Amino acid sequence: MQTITYYDVMDYPLTDFEVWRHLIVQDSCAVWSLGDVRRVLMSQSVRSYVAECRGFYFLHGREHLVFERLKRQRISLLKIKRLRRYVFWLRCVPFVRMIALTGRLSFRNGTDQSDLDLLVVARSGHIWMCRMLFTCMTHVMGVRRYGDKCTNRICLNYYITDTSLEIPTKDLFGAHEYSFITPLFGGDVFKDFVLANRWIRKYKPHYIVDVLDGTWLLQDSFLWKNIRIFGEFVFGGSFLEDRVRRFQYKKIMENPNTNLAGALIIANDNHLVFLPKPHGPHVYEEYRKRFDALELPWSTT
């Protein structure tokens, strides 16, 4: 019930397998089989609150979400195809080691207005230069999100380095976000990313990621690799990195969004995170309201 309610906040009905895979469990040592989940979903105690349509489970009165999810899945796949064409060129940016899709599109829940959220992994010691070059490249391509230009634009709000792959935002929403992450470039680094973020099992003990699934993964090429190597030779000086760090850090600190109440801004040599209005607290607050409103007779939370 917690799992179905949590994803109800995001208008996302779940199949029985998805309920099992993303099961939110207070006791992270407890593990249940898919058969266990199916039996509970069919029980009368749960069916008093949950309905099923086309293999999807949702709270009573939310049947329309099934058709909405199917619609959003089609929209998301089209947007991911578009984004993959952008990443084809962005993989040549110096110091880039991995590019991955996050946000609504990563769990195929995008809308016509959705932007394209990316997590970028940079070579250690060059995260600031990587960010500057990546931002410039997306701007030149005309796909960078800024101001009111959002739809189908790339949102660059999360950078980490290849030696600091553990996500700093380790909460329930972070567990949701990065259990759906989709690698677009840098498959080898993605394997290390998965290992570094095993903390997700604290919230989702059935968390699994198929690191061998290369459905959307772009392979490196001799040409792009050598373009990156040349760029890293040109922009790799510690003096340049220091100057770029100082310039960007000053801009970040002067940005009004940095001082917004509830903003999550991290700016150091390992993580650059820019979330002026993080979704996690809002989603959790709404989830608690909806879960408490169910007044489950067996609930202890």
MILUMVEX-443800 format. One line per 8 residues: number of its first residue (from 1); their letters; for each residue x, y, z of C-alpha. Coordinates in Angstrom, 3 decimals. Each point is the difference from the previous one (the first is absolute). Example, Ala and Ser with C-alpha at 12.3 -4.5 7.8 and 13.67 -1.06 7.14 Angstrom:
// MILUMVEX-443800
1	as	12.300,-4.500,7.800 | 1.370,3.440,-0.660 .
***
This chain:
// MILUMVEX-443800
1	mqtityyd	0.000,0.000,0.000 | 2.882,2.368,0.704 | 1.524,-0.771,-3.382 | -3.222,0.428,-1.971 | -0.812,3.203,1.887 | 3.480,1.468,-0.507 | -0.189,-0.502,-3.758 | -3.577,1.245,-0.042 .
9	vmdypltd	1.432,3.419,0.869 | 1.887,-0.167,-3.294 | -3.100,-1.221,-1.865 | 1.718,-3.295,-0.674 | -1.924,-3.287,0.345 | 2.161,-3.101,0.399 | -0.038,-3.565,-1.292 | 0.369,-2.775,2.572 .
17	fevwrhli	3.648,-0.410,-0.998 | 0.601,3.731,0.424 | -1.647,-0.055,3.423 | 2.417,-2.768,0.968 | 3.049,1.653,-1.558 | -0.649,3.419,1.552 | -1.489,-1.246,3.247 | 0.523,2.580,2.751 .
25	vqdscavw	0.928,-1.913,3.133 | 0.815,1.360,3.445 | 2.045,-3.071,0.867 | 2.644,-0.110,-2.727 | 1.083,-3.493,1.113 | -3.405,-1.451,-0.903 | -0.420,-1.330,-3.527 | -3.148,-1.369,-1.628 .
33	slgdvrrv	-0.540,-1.974,-3.165 | -2.056,1.139,-2.964 | -2.493,-2.707,0.952 | -0.377,1.547,3.465 | -0.780,3.374,-1.545 | -2.516,-1.491,-2.417 | -1.833,-1.804,2.785 | -0.251,3.163,2.075 .
41	lmsqsvrs	-1.203,2.017,-3.006 | -2.803,-2.523,-0.480 | -1.005,-0.011,3.669 | -3.270,1.546,1.048 | 1.693,2.289,2.529 | 2.014,1.692,-2.766 | -2.749,-0.108,-2.631 | -2.078,2.159,2.332 .
49	yvaecrgf	2.374,2.824,-0.932 | 1.606,-1.074,-3.274 | -1.497,-0.735,-3.442 | 1.520,-1.627,-3.094 | -0.311,0.711,-3.717 | 2.073,-1.443,-2.850 | 2.474,-1.415,2.483 | 0.577,3.311,1.806 .
57	yflhgreh	-0.825,0.628,3.666 | -1.125,3.356,1.391 | -2.093,1.550,2.764 | -3.763,-0.096,-0.442 | -1.296,2.808,-2.187 | 3.245,0.370,-1.911 | -0.817,-2.228,-2.995 | 0.797,2.791,-2.453 .
65	lvferlkr	3.681,-0.272,0.966 | 0.327,-3.254,-1.957 | -0.752,1.683,-3.306 | 2.003,3.054,1.051 | 3.022,-2.196,0.694 | -0.250,-1.686,-3.421 | -0.231,3.432,-1.622 | 2.959,1.333,1.958 .
73	qrisllki	2.063,-3.050,-0.835 | -0.382,0.700,-3.717 | 0.896,3.660,0.534 | 3.039,-0.958,2.074 | 1.371,-2.442,-2.558 | -0.178,2.642,-2.716 | 1.785,2.502,2.231 | 2.711,-2.510,0.914 .
81	krlrryvf	0.644,-0.631,-3.683 | 0.401,3.751,-0.459 | 2.298,0.230,3.015 | 2.136,-2.889,-1.254 | 0.695,1.977,-3.179 | 1.243,2.872,2.156 | 2.195,-2.311,2.083 | 1.526,-1.348,-3.225 .
89	wlrcvpfv	1.790,3.356,-0.255 | 0.319,0.805,3.713 | 2.136,-3.070,0.684 | 2.926,1.792,-1.654 | 0.069,2.694,2.722 | 3.373,-0.109,1.812 | 0.063,-1.651,3.452 | -3.421,-1.662,-0.427 .
97	rmialtgr	0.026,-3.586,1.273 | -3.720,-0.835,0.187 | -3.315,1.538,-1.032 | -3.218,-1.419,1.447 | -3.683,0.827,-0.167 | -1.864,0.796,3.243 | -3.275,1.677,0.922 | -3.449,-0.762,-1.402 .
105	lsfrngtd	1.266,-1.376,-3.287 | 2.168,-2.594,1.722 | -3.115,-1.800,1.241 | -1.910,0.815,-3.194 | -2.368,2.469,1.640 | 0.713,3.082,-2.089 | -2.540,2.468,-1.345 | 0.015,2.139,-3.144 .
113	qsdldllv	1.547,2.835,2.045 | 2.718,-2.082,1.693 | 3.626,1.017,-0.164 | 2.911,-2.448,-0.290 | 1.745,-0.600,3.337 | 3.585,-1.226,-0.143 | 2.538,-1.155,2.540 | 3.549,0.583,-1.237 .
121	varsghiw	3.053,-1.769,1.382 | 3.236,1.937,-0.501 | 3.614,-1.017,0.276 | 1.234,0.603,3.534 | 1.796,3.327,0.397 | -1.780,1.589,-2.961 | -3.661,0.233,0.962 | -0.122,3.796,-0.336 .
129	mcrmlftc	1.527,0.064,-3.476 | -2.198,-2.903,-1.048 | -3.084,1.903,1.119 | 1.022,3.139,-1.860 | 0.761,-1.856,-3.249 | -3.125,-2.153,0.251 | -2.155,3.080,0.590 | 1.589,1.812,-2.941 .
137	mthvmgvr	-0.515,-3.008,-2.264 | -3.697,-0.328,0.857 | -0.471,3.743,-0.447 | 1.659,-0.028,-3.437 | -2.208,-2.947,-0.966 | -3.035,2.007,1.118 | -1.149,-2.625,2.503 | 0.994,1.470,3.377 .
145	rygdkctn	-2.808,0.711,2.440 | -0.051,3.518,1.388 | -2.604,2.621,0.842 | -3.378,-1.048,-1.357 | 1.564,-2.238,-2.651 | -0.737,-3.411,1.504 | -1.821,-2.361,-2.349 | 2.403,-2.496,-1.596 .
153	riclnyyi	2.953,1.933,1.432 | 2.829,-1.648,1.934 | -0.024,0.756,3.723 | 3.539,-0.039,1.420 | -0.432,-0.050,3.762 | 2.067,-2.977,1.143 | 3.730,-0.640,-0.486 | 2.188,-2.465,1.890 .
161	tdtsleip	3.507,-1.358,-0.592 | 1.148,-3.508,-0.879 | 1.637,-0.345,3.432 | -3.083,1.267,1.914 | -2.810,-1.997,-1.570 | -2.109,-0.285,3.140 | -2.983,2.344,-0.269 | -0.019,2.549,2.873 .
169	tkdlfgah	-3.821,0.268,0.088 | -0.665,-3.331,1.738 | -3.695,-0.008,0.874 | -3.177,-1.748,-1.160 | -0.398,2.247,-3.027 | 3.651,-0.479,-0.886 | -0.498,-3.765,0.222 | -2.927,0.328,-2.401 .
177	eysfitpl	1.871,2.320,-2.358 | 3.134,-2.095,-0.334 | -1.663,-3.389,-0.073 | -1.383,1.076,-3.394 | 3.170,1.642,-1.352 | 0.692,-0.782,-3.665 | 3.595,0.139,-1.322 | 0.439,1.648,-3.399 .
185	fggdvfkd	3.809,0.045,-0.135 | 2.772,-1.477,2.152 | -1.117,-3.549,0.711 | 3.119,-0.963,1.959 | -0.368,2.968,2.342 | -3.689,-0.811,0.412 | 0.899,-3.411,1.436 | 2.109,1.737,2.643 .
193	fvlanrwi	-2.830,2.483,0.603 | -2.410,-2.834,0.791 | 2.446,-1.541,2.485 | 0.635,3.360,1.660 | -3.718,0.578,0.571 | -0.996,-3.234,1.660 | -1.419,2.182,2.800 | -3.183,0.009,-2.101 .
201	rkykphyi	-0.708,-3.450,1.459 | -0.582,1.676,3.350 | -3.252,1.324,-1.458 | -0.575,-2.579,-2.742 | 1.421,-3.394,1.015 | -1.025,-1.520,-3.341 | 1.887,2.660,-1.947 | 1.644,-1.458,-3.085 .
209	vdvldgtw	1.592,1.618,-3.031 | 0.932,-1.861,-3.131 | 3.402,1.565,-0.673 | 0.251,-2.020,-3.199 | -3.145,1.511,-1.507 | 1.312,2.183,-2.800 | -3.322,0.929,-1.579 | 0.768,3.716,-0.039 .
217	llqdsflw	3.746,-0.163,0.591 | 2.306,1.670,-2.508 | 3.390,-1.617,-0.354 | 3.186,2.011,-0.103 | 1.737,0.347,-3.341 | 3.571,0.594,-1.143 | -0.913,3.452,-1.327 | -1.912,1.271,3.070 .
225	knirifge	2.560,-1.450,2.383 | 2.855,1.792,-1.729 | -1.960,3.249,-0.160 | -0.445,-0.251,3.787 | 3.681,-0.796,0.496 | 1.019,3.020,-2.057 | -2.458,2.226,1.862 | 1.272,-1.260,3.347 .
233	fvfggsfl	3.547,0.818,-1.096 | -1.048,3.544,-0.917 | -2.201,0.677,3.057 | 1.670,-2.272,2.527 | 2.284,2.468,1.749 | -0.497,0.438,3.738 | 0.221,3.774,-0.460 | -3.012,-0.030,-2.352 .
241	edrvrrfq	-1.954,-2.265,2.333 | 0.673,2.322,2.908 | -1.092,3.076,-1.948 | -3.176,-1.687,-1.226 | -0.733,-1.211,3.546 | 0.292,3.486,1.448 | -2.135,1.548,-2.735 | -2.787,-2.591,0.241 .
249	ykkimenp	-0.016,-0.139,3.794 | -0.448,3.772,0.172 | -2.886,-0.160,-2.488 | -1.631,-2.822,1.981 | 0.215,1.856,3.283 | -1.416,3.177,-1.584 | -2.922,-1.837,-1.603 | -3.285,0.818,1.814 .
257	ntnlagal	-1.062,-3.657,-0.259 | 2.909,-0.999,2.232 | -1.574,1.694,3.002 | -3.566,-1.185,-0.528 | -1.579,-1.688,3.021 | 0.293,-3.748,-0.410 | 2.435,0.221,-2.913 | 2.592,-2.764,-0.350 .
265	iiandnhl	3.209,1.442,-1.396 | 3.306,-1.883,0.207 | 3.084,1.514,-1.619 | 3.341,-1.677,0.581 | 2.669,-1.907,-1.930 | -1.959,-3.269,0.184 | -3.663,1.016,-0.354 | -1.826,2.813,-1.753 .
273	vflpkphg	-3.693,-0.269,0.855 | -2.501,2.746,-0.808 | -3.521,-0.667,1.261 | -1.666,3.321,0.921 | -3.307,-1.809,0.538 | 0.780,-3.669,0.711 | -2.940,-2.322,-0.634 | 0.764,-2.423,2.825 .
281	phvyeeyr	-1.500,1.931,2.960 | -3.191,0.864,-1.909 | -0.488,-3.576,-1.205 | 0.570,-1.389,3.492 | -2.394,2.477,1.623 | -2.741,-0.796,-2.506 | 0.683,-3.725,0.368 | -0.461,0.213,3.794 .
289	krfdalel	-3.294,1.881,-0.442 | -1.395,-2.576,-2.408 | 1.250,-2.955,2.009 | -1.412,1.327,3.277 | -3.306,0.773,-1.741 | -0.419,-3.698,-0.791 | -0.302,-0.697,3.748 | 1.295,-3.525,-0.383 .
297	pwstt	-1.120,-2.127,2.973 | 3.250,-1.997,0.059 | 2.387,2.911,-0.587 | 2.596,0.779,2.665 | 1.349,3.120,-1.717 .
***
